[in-house]
Structures are given as C-alpha cells and as structure tokens.
Amino acid sequence: MLFRLSNVKKSYGGDEILRGVSFQVNPGEKVGLVGRNGAGKTTVFRIVTGSESADSGDVVSMNGLKLGLLDQHVDFGSGETVHTAALSAFKAIHDIEAEMRLLEKQMETDHSEETLHRYADLQIAFEQADGFTYSAHAESILLGLGFEKEDWTLDTAILSGGQKNRLGMARLLLSNADVLLLDEPTNHLDVHAVEWLEEFLFGYDKAYVVISHDRYFLDRTTNRIIEIENGKAVNYKGNYSKFVIERELRREQQQREFENQQSLINKTQAFIRKNLEGQKTKQAKSRRNMLERLERVEAVASEKSGGNFGLKRVERTGGNVLNVEDLAVGYGEKALASKINISLLRGETLGIIGANGTGKTTLLKTLLGEIRELGGVINWGTKVDIGYYSQNLHDLEPRNEVVMELRRVAPMADNGELRSFLARFLFFGEDVFKSVGDLSGGEKGRLSLAKLIYSRKNVLILDEPTNHLDIPAREALEDALAEYDGTIITVSHDRFFLDKIATQILAFEDDGAVDAYPGNYTEYHDWKARAVERVESGKPKIGKPRSRFRPRKLRRRNYPL
C-alpha cells in the first residue's frame, strides 16, 4: 500500500464536495481518476499531498512515501536553464558527486582507511543511483517532451507558460517518486509529446494517478479507473473504454436494486399505515424498525452534466458535399499547407489533425470563404448550409443574456421552447438570464454548440468543439453527432472523439505536407506507424486502403497493460 483514503469528507462554504471517499493505491498501479468538472478530483490530490486537510476521515501513507505532484503552475530557481532545471531532480546524485570530488582532492594527501572506505561507499551509492546514466536519461526526456537541444540553454524566466509546464513535467518524471500525481499532464503538449508520454508511462514501473480529459490517453496509460461520483469513489478494473462499459452495467444494476427497494419500502409503509393502530400493531412496529435500519440504495444520478445534445433533422444536401483539389492555404505569399485534396460525401465526417500552426484553422477559414485560397479549387455541393463553431467562441455577444443569445438563431421561437432547449445544455432556471460575458469557458462552449445545433445547419464545421467540455459533455456531443444526418468537418486534438465520429482523417505535417486517409484516428495512426517502420527498415512503402463510405458509429478501443 502506498496511500489510502478512508471515508474522507470535504466541504467548501457549505458545499459538500467529497462525501466519504475511500480508495487505496498500491505499488505499480496505473490509475485514472475521473469525474465531471467540480467533482473533487483535484481536491483529492490536495488532500493526498497534505496541501489541504480533510474535514473528516483518514489519509494513511506508507512510511517515507515520496509523492511527485504535477502542479498546474510551475516555478524554477533564479538563473536556471532548461537543462539545469531538469537535472535539479537529481540533487541526491549531485550531492554524492560533490562529496566524491572533495574526497578525491583530500586523498592526494590523506590515505587513511576511513577516507578510502568513505569514498568506496560513495562510489557504490553513485552507481546504485544511476549516476553514470542520469544525464542521458534527463536529456532523452527533454527531447521527448519537445525541448530541442538548442532550447536547453534557455533561461527558465523567459519560457512561456506551456514550456514551463512541460519542463515541470520533465523534472517530475525524473524525480524517482514512489507515486506520481498527474493533473491534466497532456495540457500544453503537442500530439508527438503526448504519444511519447504515453509510451513512457506504459513502461514506467512505479505507480501513478492521472487526472485527464484525454480519454485516448487514459485508454493507453491506465489499468484501473476511479470515478468520483456524487462525492464518493467508485472503483473499476481496466482502462477508460472498459470503465465506460462496466459503469453502464453497474448503473443498470443499481437502478434495478433502487426500484426494487422503493417498491418494498412503499408496500411496507402501506402495511404500517394500515395496521399500526389495529390488530397487527406489533408487526407494523417491527416493520417500521426494519425500515429505519434499512441501508438505502441511491438512485442512479441523472447525467445532467453531460447534456442532451439531440440534433434536429436537417435538409439533405446533394450526395457530393465537398471536393477540394490541390488546395494551398496560408496568408499573403506564405503557404502553410499545400496539395490538399478532399472528397466528402453526405453523412461523412472529416477529422483534421496536426500541430499548432500547421494550417488547420486556416483551412477551415478558407473553406468558409473568410480567407482566399493561394491555389487550387474548392467546390461545395448543392443545398449546402454551413454552421461554424469557432474555438475562440467569437460568435457570442457578451452583453446578451443566455436565452437572448440563443434567440439570435431563432427569432420567432417562444421563451418556453428556448428555455427547454437550453436545459439540454445544462442551463437551468435562472441560468438562462446570466450575461454571456459572465459565463465560464465551458458554459460558453455549451452555449455556442446550442446555437449551432438549434440552427439546423446541414454541414457543421467545428474547430476544437470538445476544448471547453468535460468528459460527460463530450460523450453526449459524440452520441449526438453519431446520429446527425448531415456532414461534419472538424479540427480536433481529441483522438477519442475522432475515433468515434471520423470517417476520414486529414493530417497536417510540420513541413506543410497534408496526408489524407480513409478511416478514423486509430486506423490512420496505425497505418502511419507501419509506413514509418517500413521506410526506416528500407522496405517499399505501403498504400492506403481505398476510400469507402462508412456511417458514423461509436467505437471503443482497448489497450491491454
């Protein structure tokens, strides 16, 4: 056992966040901690590290437990460079080295047995601490997290927030902690660094607990999921995809037990009311005592926080929705990407991936006619009516109330219909009268999606639609898009999302090349990996499968650990 929480409770200002959380983490376990925003995941980390105390309950740790926490805000010492900050994780080795250098100087004149024994002990300690390889280990992690060699001499004071977080991650991975606590570790990482981190954690022999909205990452790095639900911890074996299946089965069983118990309670209460003052008073009192002692089964919590993104029927487009031939996109004379070719049929979904700055959003703006193409041809099909979701949420008017913002796409709708629709997006009661400018990022994202879906467009162009959504809201959006009978073009870094809805992938490379593939993200990733492997081994290139129409459907991936 590394640490254990037993019946831990925590409230903030009368709002009970944790209502009796209990779970244990053991050596070598790879744990994903999940739950909707505000469920208390980060609070659990704070209690485990001791930065906050529980209101009640017990937190027990192994003697001498070394915790490694990835903070959202990372600080470094004055004058540190990227390289020295990473190496600072090896303070114990540096101390051994320093003492060895001193003893080497001393041994020029001091040949005593005591000095020689001390030096021999330090040599053994240095070797056991991987003193001969730690520098190379640190450098491989810096490279994996996107720090090129020319970056290593940069002063940490001039790093961006994202770079500081990546450097903090490097220092943490080098810390040799007994258990890592990783809070959204994929934030600020590009797809290559995320994949490197997945491989690193896959081979990591110590325990970690990770909080992440990246379900693909959770699938590839965890073998146990703990969900914080209604203030309590529920444990599941397996990765995220297995958890989703097991949670549904558990909820169905729990709901049956709840309904059966409610039936028993209602019948028993009716018997008590009828017989408490009659001939069966003793039996009635006995049953009343039984009800008082009965441990109640809770009803399954409604998935309110996910939202119901039910899409309305849309007008059919022609069969060929979009054809793009040898398109070049960019600004002025500078092309960000070229030789882009797209053939999109009605009902298909094009998923667009690539690093920041490679031209993904520029392509969307070019397709929308906001930016002129630098070359090539764009042909939209017949009866196309485009709706656009911007990751910057620039379509929202901050001075409007929520309900009035929705009315912008449906001026003739009555208030009751608008409020009912907004409730599907988690805007309840007085929430609909909030000012748009006062909403959180997640609330603005939900409102923008509500507007888009209510507008009944038959082609949706989505720029990072899951960015501001928690996992339940993402899953609800995916389920809705899987049933949507229009056509979708979406830029997304959410690989799980793309696995569930994409029928084609368009991958933007750093050198301006663009790769098209008929399939979802995992199929593209596996094909790309095989292609790279064949090139490196000198074998002939492999072709892509023929494009084929496939309706969107839910897909689950299991990665054994």
Long-range contacts (C-beta under 8 A, 24 or more apart in sequence): 1-25, 1-26, 1-60, 1-62, 2-26, 2-27, 2-61, 2-62, 2-65, 2-178, 2-179, 2-207, 3-48, 3-59, 3-60, 3-61, 3-62, 3-65, 3-179, 4-58, 4-59, 4-60, 4-61, 5-44, 5-47, 5-48, 5-57, 5-58, 5-59, 5-233, 6-57, 6-58, 6-59, 6-60, 7-56, 7-57, 7-58, 8-44, 8-47, 8-54, 8-56, 8-57, 8-58, 8-59, 9-54, 9-55, 9-56, 9-57, 9-231, 10-40, 10-43, 10-47, 10-52, 10-54, 10-55, 11-55, 16-231, 17-43, 17-231, 18-43, 18-44, 18-47, 18-54, 18-228, 18-231, 18-232, 19-230, 19-231, 19-232, 20-57, 20-231, 20-232, 21-57, 21-228, 21-231, 21-232, 21-233, 22-57, 22-232, 22-233, 23-226, 23-233, 23-235, 25-179, 25-207, 25-209, 26-207, 27-178, 27-206, 27-207, 28-205, 28-206, 28-207, 29-207, 29-223, 29-224, 30-201, 30-204, 30-207, 30-208, 30-221, 30-222, 30-223, 30-224, 30-561, 31-207, 31-208, 31-209, 31-210, 31-222, 31-224, 31-225, 31-226, 32-209, 32-210, 32-211, 32-212, 32-218, 32-221, 32-222, 32-224, 32-225, 32-226, 32-239, 32-240, 32-243, 33-209, 33-210, 33-211, 33-226, 33-228, 34-211, 34-218, 34-225, 34-226, 34-227, 34-228, 34-240, 34-243, 34-471, 35-227, 35-228, 35-229, 36-305, 36-306, 36-470, 36-471, 36-472, 37-305, 37-442, 37-470, 39-228, 39-229, 39-231, 40-228, 40-231, 41-183, 41-211, 41-228, 42-183, 42-211, 44-228, 45-69, 45-181, 45-183, 45-209, 45-211, 48-181, 49-181, 62-178, 65-178, 65-179, 66-175, 66-176, 66-177, 66-178, 66-179, 67-177, 67-178, 67-179, 67-181, 68-172, 68-175, 68-177, 68-179, 68-180, 68-181, 69-172, 69-180, 69-181, 69-183, 70-168, 70-169, 70-172, 70-180, 70-181, 70-182, 70-183, 70-185, 71-168, 71-183, 72-165, 72-183, 72-184, 72-187, 74-164, 74-165, 74-167, 74-168, 76-156, 76-157, 76-164, 76-167, 77-156, 78-157, 79-155, 80-155, 80-156, 81-152, 81-153, 81-154, 81-155, 81-156, 82-142, 82-147, 82-151, 82-152, 82-153, 82-154, 82-156, 82-159, 82-167, 83-138, 83-139, 83-142, 83-152, 83-153, 85-156, 85-167, 85-171, 86-138, 86-139, 86-141, 86-142, 86-167, 86-170, 86-171, 86-174, 87-134, 87-135, 87-138, 88-171, 89-138, 89-171, 89-172, 89-174, 89-175, 89-176, 90-129, 90-134, 90-138, 90-174, 92-129, 93-126, 93-129, 93-130, 93-131, 93-134, 96-122, 96-125, 96-126, 96-129, 96-131, 97-126, 97-131, 100-126, 134-174, 137-174, 138-170, 138-174, 141-170, 141-173, 141-174, 141-200, 142-170, 144-193, 144-196, 144-197, 144-200, 145-169, 145-170, 145-189, 145-193, 145-196, 145-197, 146-189, 146-190, 146-192, 146-193, 161-188, 162-187, 162-188, 163-188, 166-193, 169-197, 173-200, 177-206, 178-206, 178-207, 179-206, 179-207, 179-208, 179-209, 180-206, 180-207, 180-208, 180-209, 180-210, 181-208, 181-209, 182-208, 182-209, 182-210, 182-211, 182-212, 183-211, 184-211, 184-212, 184-213, 185-210, 185-212, 186-212, 186-214, 186-217, 190-355, 190-356, 191-353, 191-354, 191-355, 191-493, 191-495, 192-355, 202-561, 213-470, 213-471, 213-474, 214-494, 214-495, 214-496, 215-240, 215-241, 215-471, 215-474, 215-494, 215-496, 216-494, 216-495, 216-496, 216-499, 216-521, 216-557, 219-496, 219-557, 219-558, 219-559, 220-559, 221-561, 222-561, 223-561, 229-301, 230-298, 230-301, 238-558, 239-558, 239-559, 239-561, 240-496, 241-556, 241-557, 241-558, 242-558, 244-556, 245-556, 251-300, 254-297, 254-298, 254-300, 255-299, 255-300, 257-297, 258-297, 258-298, 258-299, 258-300, 261-294, 261-296, 261-297, 265-291, 265-294, 303-472, 303-476, 304-426, 305-426, 305-470, 305-472, 305-473, 306-472, 306-473, 306-475, 306-476, 307-424, 307-425, 307-426, 307-446, 307-472, 307-473, 307-476, 307-477, 308-424, 308-476, 309-424, 309-425, 309-449, 309-453, 309-476, 309-477, 309-479, 309-480, 309-481, 310-424, 310-480, 311-453, 311-480, 311-481, 311-483, 311-484, 312-453, 312-454, 312-456, 313-456, 313-485, 314-385, 314-456, 314-457, 314-458, 314-484, 314-485, 314-486, 315-383, 315-385, 315-456, 315-458, 316-346, 316-383, 316-458, 316-485, 317-346, 317-381, 317-382, 317-383, 317-384, 317-385, 317-458, 317-459, 317-486, 317-487, 318-346, 318-381, 318-382, 318-383, 318-384, 319-345, 319-346, 319-381, 320-344, 320-345, 320-346, 320-381, 321-345, 321-346, 321-348, 321-380, 321-381, 321-384, 321-459, 321-487, 322-367, 322-378, 322-379, 322-380, 322-381, 322-384, 322-487, 322-489, 323-377, 323-378, 323-379, 323-381, 324-367, 324-376, 324-377, 324-378, 324-379, 325-376, 325-377, 326-375, 326-376, 326-377, 327-363, 327-366, 327-373, 327-375, 327-376, 327-377, 327-378, 328-373, 328-374, 328-375, 328-376, 329-359, 329-362, 329-363, 329-366, 329-371, 329-373, 329-374, 330-359, 330-362, 330-374, 331-362, 331-371, 335-374, 335-375, 335-512, 336-362, 336-512, 337-362, 337-363, 337-508, 337-512, 337-513, 337-514, 338-374, 338-375, 338-376, 338-512, 338-514, 339-513, 339-514, 340-376, 340-506, 340-514, 341-516, 342-504, 342-506, 342-516, 343-547, 344-487, 344-489, 344-504, 345-487, 345-549, 346-381, 346-486, 346-487, 347-485, 347-486, 347-487, 347-549, 347-551, 347-552, 348-487, 348-488, 348-503, 348-504, 348-549, 348-550, 349-481, 349-487, 349-488, 349-489, 349-490, 349-501, 349-502, 349-503, 349-504, 349-552, 350-488, 350-489, 350-490, 350-502, 350-503, 350-504, 350-505, 350-506, 351-490, 351-492, 351-498, 351-501, 351-502, 351-504, 351-505, 351-506, 351-520, 351-521, 352-489, 352-490, 352-491, 352-492, 352-505, 352-506, 352-507, 352-508, 353-491, 353-492, 353-493, 353-498, 353-505, 353-506, 353-507, 353-508, 353-521, 354-507, 354-508, 354-509, 355-508, 355-510, 358-508, 358-509, 358-510, 358-512, 359-508, 359-512, 360-491, 360-508, 361-391, 361-463, 361-491, 363-508, 364-388, 364-461, 364-463, 364-489, 364-491, 367-461, 367-489, 368-461, 383-458, 384-458, 384-459, 385-457, 385-458, 385-459, 386-457, 386-459, 386-460, 386-461, 387-452, 387-455, 387-457, 387-459, 387-460, 387-461, 388-452, 388-461, 388-462, 388-463, 389-448, 389-449, 389-452, 389-460, 389-461, 389-462, 389-463, 389-465, 390-448, 390-463, 391-463, 391-464, 391-465, 391-467, 391-491, 393-441, 393-444, 393-445, 393-448, 393-468, 395-448, 395-451, 396-436, 396-444, 396-447, 396-448, 397-436, 398-435, 398-436, 398-437, 399-435, 399-436, 399-437, 400-435, 400-436, 401-432, 401-433, 401-434, 401-435, 401-436, 402-427, 402-431, 402-432, 402-433, 402-434, 402-436, 402-439, 402-447, 403-432, 403-433, 405-436, 405-447, 405-451, 406-447, 406-450, 406-451, 406-454, 408-451, 409-451, 409-454, 409-455, 410-454, 410-455, 421-450, 421-454, 422-447, 422-450, 424-450, 425-449, 425-450, 426-473, 441-468, 442-468, 442-469, 442-470, 442-473, 444-468, 445-469, 446-473, 449-477, 453-480, 457-486, 458-486, 458-487, 459-486, 459-487, 459-488, 459-489, 460-484, 460-486, 460-487, 460-488, 460-489, 460-490, 461-488, 461-489, 461-490, 462-488, 462-489, 462-490, 462-491, 462-492, 463-490, 463-491, 464-491, 464-492, 464-493, 465-490, 465-492, 465-497, 466-492, 466-494, 466-497, 478-554, 479-554, 481-552, 482-552, 482-553, 482-554, 484-552, 488-552, 495-521, 495-522, 495-525, 499-555, 499-557, 500-552, 500-553, 500-554, 500-555, 501-552, 503-549, 503-550, 503-551, 503-552, 504-547, 517-544, 518-544, 518-545, 518-546, 518-547, 518-548, 519-545, 520-555, 522-557
